[in-house]
Amino acid sequence: MQLRKDMGRPTANKAPQAEQEKVIITPRQSGSLIASTLIGVGILTLPRGMSEAAREAAWLTTILGGLVTLLFMIILTRLSFRFPLKSLASYAPEILGTKHNPNMIGKVLAAPIIVGFIGYWLFAVAMVVRAFGEVVVSAVLINTPLEVIIISMLLLSYILTWYEVEVVARINELLLPLIVIPSILIILFAVQSFKLEYFLPLWPDVRWQDFLYGVVISAFAYAGYEVITVFGGYTFVTKETLPANVIGFSTPLLIYTAVVVVAVGTFGTEELQVLLWPTFELVKTTEVPGVILERVESAFLGVWVAAVFTSSANLFYATSFLAKKYVARGKTHVYALIFLPIVYWIASIPENVHTLSDWQTYAGYAGLIVGGGVPILLLIIARIRKIGLTPQPARPNKSTNKGQTR
């Protein structure tokens, strides 16, 4: 395959051919990777956080937070477009360093960025598996030690690092419909107890500071799209890539918004603020017509396990793979084996669920800095230094014009 011809022209700062990767991820798989990574544990606590910040306007903060994060994702995608077939470990030193090869200055200057991404992703994986363990232990496996649940999910994520990027993309493409379709059905069934009066007044008496804080908290739930900095190096860049990524991001945005709307309409903002796992409580109150399922929460947990697996596994794979590409030696699963005890140690530190919630907030702030601020900075530097593919103006097709004049 060849890159899209109208993508642009490369500048004089070219990376060696060895740094370019094989094209093995389609635009649809790229969108699936983003959607599968975003849908995770955030869905369980999002209604509570939004109702605490914006009360009846919780649905609005959920949408606005998603749109802000979507803008960051588009910027990150455009940055990847400038460096097709290259991951962050390749184009960050190219942007920050000299035009000589090997670019040792660039690798040194890019080290804080690479370490920042690795540290943030490891922290995010730890929070995901710890929240997953808390829910499973409190709701299903009451007598099972929390450590066993955490280790089990980490081992599943580690197994994926033994495979190539193509396998990861296909697994996400396969599991995404199995996550999205049941989630939509559960949301539709949960509308039975919906009450519109819980949304009144339409504009509650909320301070602007609290409302904006709700938008920021909402943006935390959409963290994880940064994996395209790694998987984007294997994605075929066409005019369908950006729309596919936008659709992939929009899928969890719509699901999260629907969950918040249904939760507020079912419990009200006052009750939501005292529920530990509001989405799980919402599923418990749901009844399937025809009594096909007497306990809908069992089906929900099955779907949610798949969602947590794709979220944690994608982030863990991206972390290990980024470390391997930056060091330029070794195998992905070797770095994953090194990171395993670090993730487990971080996941074991929070003393209780309330401390875990605070740590998840810290992870959200780190995600905004790493996933939002860093790509914007790199894109600005790349444009100023004219590094990567520069936009090429469209040229009229002479043969087409002649045909039209005739």
N, C-alpha and C positions, 0 to 999 in steps of 0.2 A: 504493500500500500504506500501511497505517497501522500504527503500532507496536502491539505487543500491549497490550490494554487493562489487563490485570492487572499490567503492569510497575510501575506506581507513579504518583505525581503529581509534577509538576515543582515546584521551589521558586521563590521570587520572583526568584532570580538566573537570568535567561533570557538566552541568547545570541541575537543577531539571526538572523532566518531565513536570511540570506545565508550564515551560517557552516555551515548544515546541508547535507549532501551528499545525492545521489541514492542510493536503495537499489538497488544493482546486483549485490551479492554474496549468494548464498544461504548458509544455514548449512553445506551440504555443501561448497561452494566454500571457505568459511572454514576448515573442517577440512582440506581439501586443501592450502590455503596453509601451514598450520602443519606438516603432515606433510612436504610437499615441501621446506620450508625446513630442517627438522631433519635429514633424511637427506642427508648430505654426506660430507665427507672424514673426519669423526670415526669412521666405521665402520672405517676401515683401521687405526687405531692403538689403538682402544679396548681390544681384548683384551690388548695388551701393558701398557697403563697399569693396567688392573684387576689383572692377574696380579702386577705389581710391588708393588702396594699391599696386596692382600688374598689373594694366592696362590690356594688352592683355593676360597676364598669370593668369587672375582671375580664370579660370577654374582649374588651377593647385593648387592654394592655397586652393580652396574649397575642392579638393580631399585630399590634405595633411592634412588640418585641421581636416577633417573627420577621416582620418586614425589615427591621434594622439589621438583623442577622443575615437576612437574604441579601442585602446590599453588600455586606462583607463577603459573602460567598461568591457573589458575582465578581467583585474585585479580585478575589483569590483565583477565580477561574480565568479572568483576563490575564492575570500574572502568569498562569500556567500556559496560556496561549502564546505568550512571548517566548517561551522556552519549551517547545513541543518535544516530547520524548525525553524530558529531563525532570528529575524530581528535585525537591528542595535542596537536597545535599549537593546537587550539581549546579543549580543556577544561583543559589545564594552566594557562594564564593565568586561566581562569575560576575555578579552584580557589584559586590563590594570590593573585589580585588583588582589586580592589574590585568592587562591584556596578554601577559606572558603566560607561558605554559611550561611547567606546572605552576599553578596559581597558589603559591603558599601563603601569600599575604591575604588573599581572599578566604582561604580556609581558616586562617586564624581569626579574621574579622567576623566570619560567619559562625564561629564556634559558639558564642553566646546565644545566637538564634537557634542553632541545632539543639544545644543543651536545654534551652527554654522549651522548645517543642517536646523534647523527650521527657523532661521533668513534668510538664503539664499533662501529657498523655498518661504517664505512669500514675500521677495523682488522680486523674479522672477515672482510670480503670479501677484503682483502689476504692474510690467512692461508689462506683457502679456495683462492684461485687459485694461490698459491705452492705449497701442498701438492699441488694438482692437477698443476701443472707438474712438480714433483719426481717424482711417480709416473709420469706419462706419459713423461718423458725417460728415467727409469731402467728402465722396463719395456717400452716399445714404440718410441718415437721417439728412439733413442739418439743419433743424430747431429743432432737438431733442437735449436737453441738454446733454453734455458729461457725467455728473454724472448719468443720467438715464441709459445709455449704460453700464457704469462700474458696477453699482449696479445690473443690470439685469444679467450680466455674473457672478458676484460673488454669487448671489442668486442661480443660476443654479448649480454652483460648490458646494455650501453649501448643496443643496438638496441631492447630491450624498453621502455626509458624513453620511446620515441616514441609508445607506445600508451597507451590509457586503462586505468584500473584493471580494468574489466570484462574486457579482453583478458588481462591478467595472471592473473586468477582462472580464466578458462577454460583457459588453457595449463596451469596447475597441476592443474586437475581432469582434464585430458586425459592429462598425463604421469604422474600418480601411479600409476595401475594398471600402466603400462609399467615403472615402477620397482619397485613392491612385488611383483608377481607373479613376475617373474624372480628377484628376491632370495630369495623364499621357496623357489622351486624349487632354486636353487643351495644354499641352506642344507640342504634335505632331501637332496640328492645328496651333500653333504659329510659326512653322518652315517656313511658307510661305514667310516671308520677310527676311529670313536668308541670310547673305552675308559673305562669307569666308574671304574677304579682311579685315574685322574688326578684324581678329585674327593675322594680320601681323603687325610687325615682330613676328615670333613665340617666340622669346625670347626678350622681350622689354628691353629698357634701364632703368631698375629698380634697385635701390640699394638693397643689400642683407638685410639691416635693414628693408626696406619697405616690401620686400617679406616675411620675417619672421613675420613681424607684421600682414601681410595679413593672414598668416597661423593661427596665434593666434586669430585674429578676426573671421576667419572662424570656429574655434573650438567653439566659443561662440554659434553659431547657433545650435550646437549639444548638448547643455546642457539640462539636464532633465533625462538622463539615470540613474541618481542616485536614482530614485524611486525604483529600484530593491533592495536597502538596506532595504526597508520596505516590498514590495511585495514578495521579495525573500524568506521571512520567511514562505510563504504559497505555494511555488513552489515545485513541485515534481522534485527532483534532479536526472536526468538520463543523459546518454550520449548525448541525444538530446537537453538538456537545453542550453548549450553553443552555439551550432550551431543555435538554434532558436533565441537566443539573438543577435547573430551576424547578422542573416538575418533581424531581426527586426531593428537593427541599420542601416544596409546597405540600407534599403528601403528609409529613408529620405536622406541618403547620395547620392544615385543615383538621387532622385528627385531634391535635391538642386543643384547638379552638372549640371543636365540637364537644370534647370531654369537659372543658371548663363551662360551656354553656349548659350542658345537661346537668352537671353537678350543681351549679348555682340554681338552676330551675328545679332541682329535686330536693336539695337540702336547705337552700338559702345561705346567705353569706355568714350569718351568725353561727350556724351549726357547722359549716365548713371549717371555720377557724379552730374548732376544738377536735376535729377528726385527724388522727395521725396519718392514715392512708386513705384519703377521701375517695379516690377513684376505685379502690378495692371495696370500700363500703358501698359505693354506688353499684358495683357489679353484684354485690350480695343482695341488694334490694330488687334486682332485675329478675323478671319472670319471662320465660320464653313461651309464646303462645303454643297451646297444645301439649304443654308439659313435656316437651321433647328432652329438655335438660332440667332436672330438679335443682341442681347446684351449678349455676352459671359460672361461679367463681372458679370451679375446677377447670372449665374450658378456658377461662381467662388466664389462669396461671400457666396453662400449657402454652398458650400463645405468647404470654409475657416472658416465659423462659427462653423461647426462641429469640424474642426481641432483645433481651439482655445479653444473650450469647453473641448475636451479631454486633451489638454495640461494643461490648468489652473486647471481643476477639478482633474486630477491625482496628480499634485503638491500640491494642497490644501488638498486633501485627505491624501496624504503621510505625510504632515506636521502635520495635526491634529492627525493622527493615531500614528505617532512617539511620539508625546507628550503624548498621552494616554498610550502607552506601557512603556514609560520611567517612568512616574508617577505611573503606575500600578493601576490606578483606574479611574472611570468615563467612559463616552462614547465618541466616536469620535466626534459626532455632537456638544457636549458641548464645547469641545476645539475649534472646528471650529467656533462656535458662538463667542468665545472670540477673535479669530484671525480675524474675519470679519472686524470690525472697524479699526484694525491695517493695514490690506491690503488696505482698502479704503483710509485711511489717507496717506499711502505711495504713492498710485496711484495718489493722488490729488496734491502732492507736485510739480512735474515738471511744470514749467510755460508754456512751449511750446514744440513743437515737437523736436527742436534741443536739449533742455535740456533733454528731454526724451531719445534721442539717446545717450547722454553722460551717463545717468544712466544705460541704457542697457549695455553699455561697462563695467561699474563697476560691473554689475551683472554677466557679462561674466568672468571677472577676479575672482570674488568670486566663480563661478562655477568650474573654473580650480583648485582652491585651495581646495575647499570642495570635489568636485567630483573626482579629480585626486590625490592631495597630501595626503589627509586623508586616503583613502583606501590603498594606497601604504604603508603608515606608519603603519597602523593596520596590514596589511598582513605581513610585515617584523617582527613586534613584535610577532605576532602569530607564525610565523615560528621559531623565535629564542627561544621563550618560549615553543614551541611544544604544542600549544593549539589548540584544534579543531581536525578535521579529518586529519590525516597524510597520505600521499600517501602510498599505499600498493603494493609491487612488484607483478607482475603477476605470478601466479603459474601454472605450466603445469598440464594439465588434464590427470591423469594417465590412466583413462579408454580410453580416446581418443588416447593416445600414444600407448597403447596396441593394440587398433584396427588398428592403422596405421602399426605397426610392423607385424601384422599378414598378 
